[in-house]
Amino acid sequence: VHRRREDRMIGRAPAEEKTPREKTGKGEGGMAPILSKYKNLPKSLRGKYKGKTLWAYVRKDGSIFFLGKRYSSPSKAGAVAREKRTCNGWAFWYYQRSPGDWVKLDTLRR
């Protein structure tokens, strides 16, 4: 049961369970997820807000899974994490480059 739940969260669900939008690889608004153009996608992201550590997962298609929903950009997921306040998701989210080495998501763009 746990493996199936984890598989769905990170994008390994069987094809028959996917929605038409998931099949095309496009997020909300019909555009492809921003992280989809990066070859070495991080698997998980973390951010801190009001003293709490928040976790999000990057799916194989590059979309971000956070609190049960998919987001096509880090900024949209970050805004939800910050209680609907605007957010630069590239600066808010961190990914683990190597064990114990958490860096801003923005370093992917450099």
Contact map, one row per residue, 1 for C-alpha under 8 A:
11111000000000000000000000000000000000000000000000000000000000000000000000000000000000000000000000000000000000
11111100000000000000000000000000000000000000000000000000000000000000000000000000000000000000000000000000000000
11111110000000000000000000000000000000000000000000000000000000000000000000000000000000000000000000000000000000
11111111000010000000000000000000000000000000000000000000000000000000000000000000000000000000000000000000000000
11111111100000000000000000000000000000000000000000000000000000000000000000000000000000000000000000000000000000
01111111110000000000000000000000000000000000000000000000000000000000000000000000000000000000000000000000000000
00111111111110000000000000000000000000000000000000000000000000000000000000000000000000000000000000000000000000
00011111111110000000000000000000000000000000000000000000000000000000000000000000000000000000000000000000000000
00001111111100000000000000000000000000000000000000000000101000001000000000000000000000000000000000000000000000
00000111111100000000000000000000000000000010000000000000111100001000000000000000000000000000000000000000000000
00000011111110000000000000000000000000000000000000000000001110000000000000000000000000000000000000000000000000
00000011111111000000000000000000000000000000000000000000000100000000000000000000000000000000000000000000000000
00010011001111101100000000000000000000000000000000000000000000000000000000000000000000000000000000000000000000
00000000000111111100000000000000000000000000000000000000000000000000000000000000000000000000000000000000000000
00000000000011111100000000000000000000000000000000000000000000000000000000000000000000000000000000000000000000
00000000000001111100000000000000000000000000000000000000000000000000000000000000000000000000000000000000000000
00000000000011111110000000000000000000000000000000000000000000000000000000000000000000000000000000000000000000
00000000000011111111111000000000000000000000000000000000000000000000000000000000000000000000000000000000000000
00000000000000001111111000000000000000000000000000000000000000000000000000000000000000000000000000000000000000
00000000000000000111111100000000000000000000000000000000000000000000000000000000000000000000000000000000000000
00000000000000000111111111100100000000000000000000000000000000000000000000000000000000000000000000000000000000
00000000000000000111111111100000000000000000000000000000000000000000000000000000000000000000000000000000000000
00000000000000000111111111000000000000000000000000000000000000000000000000000000000000000000000000000000000000
00000000000000000001111111000000000000000000000000000000000000000000000000000000000000000000000000000000000000
00000000000000000000111111100001100000000000000000000000000010000000000000000000000000000000000000000000000000
00000000000000000000111111110111100000000000000000000000000000000000000100000000000000000000000000000000000000
00000000000000000000110011111111100000000000000000000000000000100000011100000000000000000000000000000000000000
00000000000000000000000001111110000000000000000000000000000000000000011100000000000000000000000000000000000000
00000000000000000000000000111110000000000000000000000000000000000000000000000000000000000000000000000000000000
00000000000000000000100001111111000000000000000000000000000000000000000000000000000000000000000000000000000000
00000000000000000000000001111111100000000000000000000000000000000000000100000000000000000000000000000000000000
00000000000000000000000011100111110100000000000000000000000000000000000100000000000000000000000000000000000000
00000000000000000000000011100011111100000000000000000000000011100000001110000000000000000000000000000000000000
00000000000000000000000000000001111110000000000000000000000001100000000111000000000000000000000000000000000000
00000000000000000000000000000000111111001000000000000000000001100000000110000000000000000000000000000000000000
00000000000000000000000000000001111111101000000000000000000111100000000000000000000000000000000000000000000000
00000000000000000000000000000000011111100000000000000000000001000000000000000000000000000000000000000000000000
00000000000000000000000000000000001111111000000000000000000000000000000000000000000000000000000000000000000100
00000000000000000000000000000000000111111000000000000000000000000000000000000000000000000000000000000000000000
00000000000000000000000000000000000001111100000000000000000000000000000000000000000000000000000000000000000000
00000000000000000000000000000000001101111110000000000000010101000000000000000000000000000000000000000000000000
00000000000000000000000000000000000000011111100000000000010000000000000000000000000000000000001110000000000000
00000000010000000000000000000000000000001111100000000000111000000000000000000000000000000000001000000000000000
00000000000000000000000000000000000000000111110000000011110000000000000000000000000000000000001100000000000000
00000000000000000000000000000000000000000111111000000011110000000000000000000000000000000000111100000000000000
00000000000000000000000000000000000000000001111100001111000000000000000000000000000000000000111000000000000000
00000000000000000000000000000000000000000000111110001110000000000000000000000000000000000001110000000000000000
00000000000000000000000000000000000000000000011111111100000000000000000000000000000000000001000000000000000000
00000000000000000000000000000000000000000000001111111100000000000000000000000000110000000000000000000000000000
00000000000000000000000000000000000000000000000111110000000000000000000000000000000000000000000000000000000000
00000000000000000000000000000000000000000000000111111000000000000000000000000000000000000000000000000000000000
00000000000000000000000000000000000000000000000111111100000000000000000000000000000000000000000000000000000000
00000000000000000000000000000000000000000000011110111110000000000000000000000000000000000000000000000000000000
00000000000000000000000000000000000000000000011110011111000000000000000000000000100000000000000000000000000000
00000000000000000000000000000000000000000001111000001111100000000100000000000000000000000000000000000000000000
00000000000000000000000000000000000000000001110000000111110000011110000000000000000000000000000000000000000000
00000000110000000000000000000000000000000011100000000011111000011100000000000000000000000000000000000000000000
00000000010000000000000000000000000000001111100000000001111101111000000000000000000000000000000000000000000000
00000000111000000000000000000000000000000010000000000000111111111000000000000000000000000000000000000000000000
00000000011100000000000000000000000100001000000000000000011111100000000000000000000000000000000000000000000000
00000000001000000000000010000000100100000000000000000000001111100000000000000000000000000000000000000000000000
00000000000000000000000000000000111110001000000000000000011111110000000100000000000000000000000000000000000000
00000000000000000000000000100000111100000000000000000000011111111000011110000000000000000000000000000000000000
00000000000000000000000000000000000000000000000000000001111001111100011111001000000000000000000000000000000000
00000000110000000000000000000000000000000000000000000001111000111111111000000000000000000000000000000000000000
00000000000000000000000000000000000000000000000000000011100000011111111000001000000000000000000000000000000000
00000000000000000000000000000000000000000000000000000001000000001111100000000000000000000000000000000000000000
00000000000000000000000000000000000000000000000000000000000000001111110000000000000000000000000000000000000000
00000000000000000000000000000000000000000000000000000000000000001111111000000000000000000000000000000000000000
00000000000000000000000000110000000000000000000000000000000000111101111100000000000000000000000000000000000000
00000000000000000000000000110000100000000000000000000000000000111100111111011000000000000000000000000000000000
00000000000000000000000001110011111000000000000000000000000001110000011111010000000000000000000000000000000000
00000000000000000000000000000000111000000000000000000000000000110000001111111000000000001000000000000000000000
00000000000000000000000000000000010000000000000000000000000000010000001111111100000000011100100000000000000000
00000000000000000000000000000000000000000000000000000000000000000000000011111110000001111100000000000000000000
00000000000000000000000000000000000000000000000000000000000000000000001111111111000000101000000000000000000000
00000000000000000000000000000000000000000000000000000000000000010100001011111111100000001000000000000000000000
00000000000000000000000000000000000000000000000000000000000000000000000001111111110001111001100000000000000000
00000000000000000000000000000000000000000000000000000000000000000000000000111111111111101000000000000000000000
00000000000000000000000000000000000000000000000000000000000000000000000000011111111110000000000000000000000000
00000000000000000000000000000000000000000000000010000100000000000000000000001111111100000000000000000000000000
00000000000000000000000000000000000000000000000010000000000000000000000000000111111111100000000000000000000000
00000000000000000000000000000000000000000000000000000000000000000000000000000011111110000000000000000000000000
00000000000000000000000000000000000000000000000000000000000000000000000000000011111111000000000000000000000000
00000000000000000000000000000000000000000000000000000000000000000000000000000011011111100000000000000000000000
00000000000000000000000000000000000000000000000000000000000000000000000000100110010111110000000000000000000000
00000000000000000000000000000000000000000000000000000000000000000000000000110110010011111001000000000000000000
00000000000000000000000000000000000000000000000000000000000000000000000001100100000001111111000000000000000000
00000000000000000000000000000000000000000000000000000000000000000000000011111110000000111111100000000000100000
00000000000000000000000000000000000000000000000000000000000000000000000001100000000000011111100000000001110000
00000000000000000000000000000000000000000000000000000000000000000000000000000000000000011111110000000001110000
00000000000000000000000000000000000000000000001100000000000000000000000000000100000000111111110000000001100000
00000000000000000000000000000000000000000000111000000000000000000000000001000100000000001111111000000001100000
00000000000000000000000000000000000000000000111000000000000000000000000000000000000000000011111100000111100000
00000000000000000000000000000000000000000111110000000000000000000000000000000000000000000000111110000111100000
00000000000000000000000000000000000000000101100000000000000000000000000000000000000000000000011111111110000000
00000000000000000000000000000000000000000100000000000000000000000000000000000000000000000000001111101110000000
00000000000000000000000000000000000000000000000000000000000000000000000000000000000000000000000111111100000000
00000000000000000000000000000000000000000000000000000000000000000000000000000000000000000000000111111000000000
00000000000000000000000000000000000000000000000000000000000000000000000000000000000000000000000101111100000000
00000000000000000000000000000000000000000000000000000000000000000000000000000000000000000000000111111110000000
00000000000000000000000000000000000000000000000000000000000000000000000000000000000000000000011111011111000000
00000000000000000000000000000000000000000000000000000000000000000000000000000000000000000000011110001111101000
00000000000000000000000000000000000000000000000000000000000000000000000000000000000000000111111000000111111000
00000000000000000000000000000000000000000000000000000000000000000000000000000000000000001111111000000011111110
00000000000000000000000000000000000000000000000000000000000000000000000000000000000000000110000000000001111111
00000000000000000000000000000000000000000000000000000000000000000000000000000000000000000000000000000011111111
00000000000000000000000000000000000001000000000000000000000000000000000000000000000000000000000000000000111111
00000000000000000000000000000000000000000000000000000000000000000000000000000000000000000000000000000000111111
00000000000000000000000000000000000000000000000000000000000000000000000000000000000000000000000000000000011111
